[in-house]
Amino acid sequence: RGRTLPNGRVRIRDLPAGPIEVYARAPGTAWSVAAAEAARGAKTVTLALEPGLPLRLVVETPLGLPLAGVRVRTRPAEDGALDVVGPEAAPQRTREDGTLVLRDLRDVTWRLHVSLPGYEDAVLDAVRPGPGVHFVTLVPSSP
């Protein structure tokens, strides 16, 4: 781990030799990642940070009641697209009012997998972050 200097550079010392992944982000930007090979001597890895956008969700029942604790997983919708949500990404869940804001996503099309025990899973195949709100209705599972 390291923090950048004002010039945007960081130096991480004593890395073991072998493949590494370097992750970076700053407030208001999306995660960026680069693969490199750690070796003796200086190795420069350059990452460009893109602005991050919010993706707002409201998850509810068919009667319009909010659903809390709904798990939301994100993946880029395009096959082969880079899926960067950070090295310590935790599961995202809706709040008591059924809302969730996924912050600082890259401006690409995302696929969302929405699930809650007792309800049928929902998949949204083409969702873009930005100023709008996406509504998801989960239908109770058949007994």
Secondary structure, DSSP 4 states (H G I P E B T S, - for coil): -----TTS------PPSEEEEEEE--TTB--EEEEEEE-SS-------PPBPEEEEEEEE-TTS-B--S-EEEEEESSTT----S-TTPPPEE--TTSEEEEEEE-SS-EEEEEE-TTB--EEEEEE--SS-EEEEEPPBPP-
